[in-house]
Amino acid sequence: MAVLDGCEGSSRTWNLEERSCPQCGEEMDVYTLRGRVVEDAVCPKCGYTIKAQEQVVPGMKEKEEQ
């Protein structure tokens, strides 16, 4: 049913979050779904990797928009 596509589809949509790397503080993009990392996220500066299926690292803060 086309009527329900919007409801179901939104729960499976990844969220792009800009976060600070826990090691060096560089901005990195992390794709999440329900508090879990969807795919490996690698810091462009130091190479720190957050593996897919991990929970979002507690010490990693979401970058605030200015």
Biopython code that builds the backbone (N, CA, C, O; Angstrom):
import numpy as np
from Bio.PDB.StructureBuilder import StructureBuilder

atoms = [
    (1, "MET", "N", (0.835, -1.181, 0.000)),
    (1, "MET", "CA", (0.000, 0.000, 0.000)),
    (1, "MET", "C", (0.880, 1.245, 0.000)),
    (1, "MET", "O", (1.804, 1.367, 0.804)),
    (2, "ALA", "N", (0.592, 2.129, -0.876)),
    (2, "ALA", "CA", (1.358, 3.364, -0.996)),
    (2, "ALA", "C", (1.126, 4.295, 0.190)),
    (2, "ALA", "O", (1.980, 5.122, 0.510)),
    (3, "VAL", "N", (-0.006, 4.164, 0.827)),
    (3, "VAL", "CA", (-0.327, 5.041, 1.950)),
    (3, "VAL", "C", (0.646, 4.827, 3.106)),
    (3, "VAL", "O", (0.998, 5.785, 3.795)),
    (4, "LEU", "N", (1.082, 3.599, 3.329)),
    (4, "LEU", "CA", (1.953, 3.293, 4.460)),
    (4, "LEU", "C", (3.436, 3.430, 4.145)),
    (4, "LEU", "O", (4.257, 3.304, 5.054)),
    (5, "ASP", "N", (3.809, 3.680, 2.906)),
    (5, "ASP", "CA", (5.223, 3.787, 2.536)),
    (5, "ASP", "C", (5.960, 4.845, 3.340)),
    (5, "ASP", "O", (7.099, 4.618, 3.750)),
    (6, "GLY", "N", (5.352, 5.972, 3.571)),
    (6, "GLY", "CA", (6.003, 7.046, 4.322)),
    (6, "GLY", "C", (6.284, 6.665, 5.758)),
    (6, "GLY", "O", (7.333, 7.024, 6.293)),
    (7, "CYS", "N", (5.386, 5.956, 6.393)),
    (7, "CYS", "CA", (5.557, 5.569, 7.790)),
    (7, "CYS", "C", (6.671, 4.545, 7.958)),
    (7, "CYS", "O", (7.539, 4.711, 8.814)),
    (8, "GLU", "N", (6.657, 3.498, 7.157)),
    (8, "GLU", "CA", (7.667, 2.455, 7.274)),
    (8, "GLU", "C", (9.030, 2.931, 6.785)),
    (8, "GLU", "O", (10.052, 2.618, 7.396)),
    (9, "GLY", "N", (9.052, 3.676, 5.701)),
    (9, "GLY", "CA", (10.309, 4.125, 5.117)),
    (9, "GLY", "C", (11.094, 5.032, 6.034)),
    (9, "GLY", "O", (12.323, 4.963, 6.052)),
    (10, "SER", "N", (10.436, 5.871, 6.788)),
    (10, "SER", "CA", (11.142, 6.808, 7.652)),
    (10, "SER", "C", (11.859, 6.108, 8.800)),
    (10, "SER", "O", (12.865, 6.621, 9.290)),
    (11, "SER", "N", (11.372, 4.959, 9.240)),
    (11, "SER", "CA", (12.030, 4.251, 10.342)),
    (11, "SER", "C", (13.286, 3.529, 9.877)),
    (11, "SER", "O", (14.096, 3.107, 10.702)),
    (12, "ARG", "N", (13.460, 3.382, 8.556)),
    (12, "ARG", "CA", (14.640, 2.707, 8.021)),
    (12, "ARG", "C", (15.616, 3.675, 7.365)),
    (12, "ARG", "O", (16.567, 3.241, 6.714)),
    (13, "THR", "N", (15.403, 4.956, 7.522)),
    (13, "THR", "CA", (16.261, 5.968, 6.916)),
    (13, "THR", "C", (17.443, 6.248, 7.827)),
    (13, "THR", "O", (17.273, 6.481, 9.024)),
    (14, "TRP", "N", (18.645, 6.223, 7.256)),
    (14, "TRP", "CA", (19.854, 6.511, 8.022)),
    (14, "TRP", "C", (19.917, 7.990, 8.360)),
    (14, "TRP", "O", (19.404, 8.826, 7.617)),
    (15, "ASN", "N", (20.545, 8.309, 9.479)),
    (15, "ASN", "CA", (20.772, 9.690, 9.887)),
    (15, "ASN", "C", (22.253, 10.005, 9.731)),
    (15, "ASN", "O", (23.104, 9.266, 10.226)),
    (16, "LEU", "N", (22.561, 11.091, 9.048)),
    (16, "LEU", "CA", (23.946, 11.542, 8.928)),
    (16, "LEU", "C", (24.217, 12.509, 10.069)),
    (16, "LEU", "O", (23.549, 13.533, 10.206)),
    (17, "GLU", "N", (25.201, 12.172, 10.879)),
    (17, "GLU", "CA", (25.562, 13.016, 12.011)),
    (17, "GLU", "C", (27.020, 13.424, 11.875)),
    (17, "GLU", "O", (27.879, 12.589, 11.590)),
    (18, "GLU", "N", (27.300, 14.695, 12.077)),
    (18, "GLU", "CA", (28.675, 15.184, 12.108)),
    (18, "GLU", "C", (29.111, 15.171, 13.562)),
    (18, "GLU", "O", (28.531, 15.852, 14.408)),
    (19, "ARG", "N", (30.134, 14.390, 13.834)),
    (19, "ARG", "CA", (30.606, 14.244, 15.206)),
    (19, "ARG", "C", (32.099, 14.503, 15.278)),
    (19, "ARG", "O", (32.804, 14.456, 14.269)),
    (20, "SER", "N", (32.565, 14.773, 16.473)),
    (20, "SER", "CA", (33.994, 14.981, 16.701)),
    (20, "SER", "C", (34.647, 13.641, 17.005)),
    (20, "SER", "O", (34.110, 12.845, 17.775)),
    (21, "CYS", "N", (35.798, 13.393, 16.406)),
    (21, "CYS", "CA", (36.543, 12.157, 16.633)),
    (21, "CYS", "C", (36.956, 12.089, 18.106)),
    (21, "CYS", "O", (37.444, 13.079, 18.650)),
    (22, "PRO", "N", (36.767, 10.933, 18.762)),
    (22, "PRO", "CA", (37.154, 10.806, 20.171)),
    (22, "PRO", "C", (38.660, 10.901, 20.397)),
    (22, "PRO", "O", (39.089, 11.198, 21.512)),
    (23, "GLN", "N", (39.477, 10.655, 19.367)),
    (23, "GLN", "CA", (40.930, 10.699, 19.548)),
    (23, "GLN", "C", (41.521, 12.069, 19.256)),
    (23, "GLN", "O", (42.290, 12.594, 20.062)),
    (24, "CYS", "N", (41.169, 12.662, 18.102)),
    (24, "CYS", "CA", (41.839, 13.910, 17.706)),
    (24, "CYS", "C", (40.909, 15.127, 17.661)),
    (24, "CYS", "O", (41.386, 16.259, 17.584)),
    (25, "GLY", "N", (39.597, 14.913, 17.709)),
    (25, "GLY", "CA", (38.659, 16.027, 17.698)),
    (25, "GLY", "C", (38.254, 16.499, 16.310)),
    (25, "GLY", "O", (37.453, 17.426, 16.187)),
    (26, "GLU", "N", (38.791, 15.883, 15.262)),
    (26, "GLU", "CA", (38.445, 16.246, 13.878)),
    (26, "GLU", "C", (36.986, 15.874, 13.592)),
    (26, "GLU", "O", (36.473, 14.889, 14.122)),
    (27, "GLU", "N", (36.340, 16.658, 12.765)),
    (27, "GLU", "CA", (34.955, 16.387, 12.381)),
    (27, "GLU", "C", (34.901, 15.142, 11.497)),
    (27, "GLU", "O", (35.706, 14.990, 10.578)),
    (28, "MET", "N", (33.944, 14.251, 11.780)),
    (28, "MET", "CA", (33.762, 13.058, 10.962)),
    (28, "MET", "C", (32.273, 12.785, 10.790)),
    (28, "MET", "O", (31.465, 13.101, 11.662)),
    (29, "ASP", "N", (31.924, 12.190, 9.643)),
    (29, "ASP", "CA", (30.536, 11.869, 9.350)),
    (29, "ASP", "C", (30.232, 10.455, 9.813)),
    (29, "ASP", "O", (30.980, 9.523, 9.518)),
    (30, "VAL", "N", (29.123, 10.297, 10.545)),
    (30, "VAL", "CA", (28.718, 8.995, 11.052)),
    (30, "VAL", "C", (27.263, 8.771, 10.661)),
    (30, "VAL", "O", (26.392, 9.579, 10.985)),
    (31, "TYR", "N", (27.006, 7.670, 9.965)),
    (31, "TYR", "CA", (25.635, 7.305, 9.607)),
    (31, "TYR", "C", (25.089, 6.384, 10.682)),
    (31, "TYR", "O", (25.692, 5.357, 10.993)),
    (32, "THR", "N", (23.929, 6.756, 11.260)),
    (32, "THR", "CA", (23.349, 5.969, 12.335)),
    (32, "THR", "C", (21.898, 5.620, 12.036)),
    (32, "THR", "O", (21.227, 6.268, 11.233)),
    (33, "LEU", "N", (21.444, 4.583, 12.703)),
    (33, "LEU", "CA", (20.047, 4.174, 12.657)),
    (33, "LEU", "C", (19.715, 3.601, 14.022)),
    (33, "LEU", "O", (20.267, 2.575, 14.421)),
    (34, "ARG", "N", (18.825, 4.251, 14.732)),
    (34, "ARG", "CA", (18.401, 3.837, 16.067)),
    (34, "ARG", "C", (19.572, 3.686, 17.041)),
    (34, "ARG", "O", (19.620, 2.728, 17.812)),
    (35, "GLY", "N", (20.508, 4.627, 17.007)),
    (35, "GLY", "CA", (21.616, 4.639, 17.953)),
    (35, "GLY", "C", (22.778, 3.730, 17.610)),
    (35, "GLY", "O", (23.714, 3.613, 18.401)),
    (36, "ARG", "N", (22.748, 3.082, 16.454)),
    (36, "ARG", "CA", (23.830, 2.200, 16.019)),
    (36, "ARG", "C", (24.440, 2.727, 14.728)),
    (36, "ARG", "O", (23.746, 3.300, 13.888)),
    (37, "VAL", "N", (25.737, 2.527, 14.583)),
    (37, "VAL", "CA", (26.455, 2.939, 13.382)),
    (37, "VAL", "C", (26.086, 1.983, 12.254)),
    (37, "VAL", "O", (26.145, 0.765, 12.428)),
    (38, "VAL", "N", (25.702, 2.530, 11.088)),
    (38, "VAL", "CA", (25.243, 1.722, 9.967)),
    (38, "VAL", "C", (26.414, 1.190, 9.140)),
    (38, "VAL", "O", (26.391, 0.038, 8.707)),
    (39, "GLU", "N", (27.439, 2.021, 8.917)),
    (39, "GLU", "CA", (28.612, 1.594, 8.173)),
    (39, "GLU", "C", (29.856, 2.164, 8.839)),
    (39, "GLU", "O", (29.774, 3.135, 9.591)),
    (40, "ASP", "N", (31.011, 1.558, 8.561)),
    (40, "ASP", "CA", (32.254, 2.021, 9.181)),
    (40, "ASP", "C", (32.451, 3.518, 8.946)),
    (40, "ASP", "O", (32.277, 4.009, 7.831)),
    (41, "ALA", "N", (32.813, 4.228, 9.999)),
    (41, "ALA", "CA", (33.107, 5.654, 9.906)),
    (41, "ALA", "C", (34.583, 5.842, 10.246)),
    (41, "ALA", "O", (35.038, 5.422, 11.310)),
    (42, "VAL", "N", (35.325, 6.471, 9.344)),
    (42, "VAL", "CA", (36.773, 6.647, 9.518)),
    (42, "VAL", "C", (37.093, 8.132, 9.619)),
    (42, "VAL", "O", (36.628, 8.938, 8.812)),
    (43, "CYS", "N", (37.893, 8.480, 10.619)),
    (43, "CYS", "CA", (38.329, 9.862, 10.788)),
    (43, "CYS", "C", (39.322, 10.194, 9.674)),
    (43, "CYS", "O", (40.271, 9.442, 9.452)),
    (44, "PRO", "N", (39.114, 11.315, 8.970)),
    (44, "PRO", "CA", (40.016, 11.670, 7.874)),
    (44, "PRO", "C", (41.407, 12.106, 8.344)),
    (44, "PRO", "O", (42.356, 12.084, 7.561)),
    (45, "LYS", "N", (41.535, 12.497, 9.604)),
    (45, "LYS", "CA", (42.821, 13.000, 10.098)),
    (45, "LYS", "C", (43.679, 11.899, 10.725)),
    (45, "LYS", "O", (44.838, 11.733, 10.345)),
    (46, "CYS", "N", (43.130, 11.151, 11.673)),
    (46, "CYS", "CA", (43.943, 10.172, 12.398)),
    (46, "CYS", "C", (43.645, 8.723, 12.026)),
    (46, "CYS", "O", (44.401, 7.827, 12.401)),
    (47, "GLY", "N", (42.555, 8.477, 11.295)),
    (47, "GLY", "CA", (42.228, 7.125, 10.865)),
    (47, "GLY", "C", (41.445, 6.308, 11.876)),
    (47, "GLY", "O", (41.220, 5.117, 11.657)),
    (48, "TYR", "N", (41.022, 6.918, 12.980)),
    (48, "TYR", "CA", (40.218, 6.210, 13.975)),
    (48, "TYR", "C", (38.955, 5.685, 13.295)),
    (48, "TYR", "O", (38.295, 6.426, 12.567)),
    (49, "THR", "N", (38.612, 4.417, 13.522)),
    (49, "THR", "CA", (37.472, 3.803, 12.851)),
    (49, "THR", "C", (36.425, 3.357, 13.859)),
    (49, "THR", "O", (36.733, 2.696, 14.850)),
    (50, "ILE", "N", (35.202, 3.727, 13.588)),
    (50, "ILE", "CA", (34.062, 3.228, 14.341)),
    (50, "ILE", "C", (33.439, 2.160, 13.458)),
    (50, "ILE", "O", (32.989, 2.455, 12.351)),
    (51, "LYS", "N", (33.408, 0.937, 13.931)),
    (51, "LYS", "CA", (32.917, -0.187, 13.144)),
    (51, "LYS", "C", (31.387, -0.169, 13.054)),
    (51, "LYS", "O", (30.695, 0.313, 13.951)),
    (52, "ALA", "N", (30.892, -0.706, 11.949)),
    (52, "ALA", "CA", (29.448, -0.826, 11.746)),
    (52, "ALA", "C", (28.850, -1.699, 12.850)),
    (52, "ALA", "O", (29.503, -2.614, 13.352)),
    (53, "GLN", "N", (27.643, -1.416, 13.207)),
    (53, "GLN", "CA", (26.847, -2.112, 14.224)),
    (53, "GLN", "C", (27.244, -1.779, 15.651)),
    (53, "GLN", "O", (26.649, -2.316, 16.585)),
    (54, "GLU", "N", (28.234, -0.908, 15.854)),
    (54, "GLU", "CA", (28.554, -0.455, 17.205)),
    (54, "GLU", "C", (27.540, 0.600, 17.614)),
    (54, "GLU", "O", (26.956, 1.277, 16.768)),
    (55, "GLN", "N", (27.336, 0.732, 18.922)),
    (55, "GLN", "CA", (26.521, 1.831, 19.391)),
    (55, "GLN", "C", (27.345, 3.090, 19.220)),
    (55, "GLN", "O", (28.575, 3.036, 19.192)),
    (56, "VAL", "N", (26.672, 4.221, 19.105)),
    (56, "VAL", "CA", (27.388, 5.488, 18.981)),
    (56, "VAL", "C", (28.253, 5.646, 20.225)),
    (56, "VAL", "O", (27.778, 5.496, 21.350)),
    (57, "VAL", "N", (29.519, 5.948, 20.008)),
    (57, "VAL", "CA", (30.486, 6.045, 21.100)),
    (57, "VAL", "C", (30.025, 7.110, 22.100)),
    (57, "VAL", "O", (29.795, 8.257, 21.718)),
    (58, "PRO", "N", (29.887, 6.732, 23.392)),
    (58, "PRO", "CA", (29.378, 7.681, 24.384)),
    (58, "PRO", "C", (30.180, 8.966, 24.496)),
    (58, "PRO", "O", (29.590, 10.023, 24.720)),
    (59, "GLY", "N", (31.497, 8.923, 24.351)),
    (59, "GLY", "CA", (32.326, 10.116, 24.491)),
    (59, "GLY", "C", (32.340, 10.986, 23.248)),
    (59, "GLY", "O", (32.894, 12.085, 23.270)),
    (60, "MET", "N", (31.743, 10.514, 22.168)),
    (60, "MET", "CA", (31.770, 11.240, 20.912)),
    (60, "MET", "C", (30.595, 12.216, 20.890)),
    (60, "MET", "O", (29.435, 11.804, 20.908)),
    (61, "LYS", "N", (30.894, 13.468, 20.852)),
    (61, "LYS", "CA", (29.850, 14.487, 20.896)),
    (61, "LYS", "C", (29.405, 14.883, 19.492)),
    (61, "LYS", "O", (30.205, 14.975, 18.561)),
    (62, "GLU", "N", (28.096, 15.113, 19.375)),
    (62, "GLU", "CA", (27.569, 15.575, 18.102)),
    (62, "GLU", "C", (28.006, 17.018, 17.895)),
    (62, "GLU", "O", (27.927, 17.828, 18.818)),
    (63, "LYS", "N", (28.459, 17.340, 16.711)),
    (63, "LYS", "CA", (28.938, 18.679, 16.413)),
    (63, "LYS", "C", (27.749, 19.642, 16.428)),
    (63, "LYS", "O", (26.720, 19.380, 15.805)),
    (64, "GLU", "N", (27.901, 20.749, 17.142)),
    (64, "GLU", "CA", (26.833, 21.733, 17.255)),
    (64, "GLU", "C", (26.893, 22.676, 16.061)),
    (64, "GLU", "O", (27.967, 23.108, 15.643)),
    (65, "GLU", "N", (25.718, 22.986, 15.522)),
    (65, "GLU", "CA", (25.656, 23.946, 14.413)),
    (65, "GLU", "C", (25.820, 25.351, 14.954)),
    (65, "GLU", "O", (25.306, 25.693, 16.018)),
    (66, "GLN", "N", (26.554, 26.164, 14.191)),
    (66, "GLN", "CA", (26.778, 27.547, 14.644)),
    (66, "GLN", "C", (26.124, 28.505, 13.711)),
    (66, "GLN", "O", (26.197, 29.716, 13.918)),
]
sb = StructureBuilder()
sb.init_structure("model")
sb.init_model(0)
sb.init_chain("A")
sb.init_seg("    ")
for serial, (resi, resn, name, xyz) in enumerate(atoms, 1):
    if name == "N":
        sb.init_residue(resn, " ", resi, " ")
    sb.init_atom(name, np.array(xyz, "f"), 0.0, 1.0, " ", f" {name:<3s}", serial, name[0])
structure = sb.get_structure()
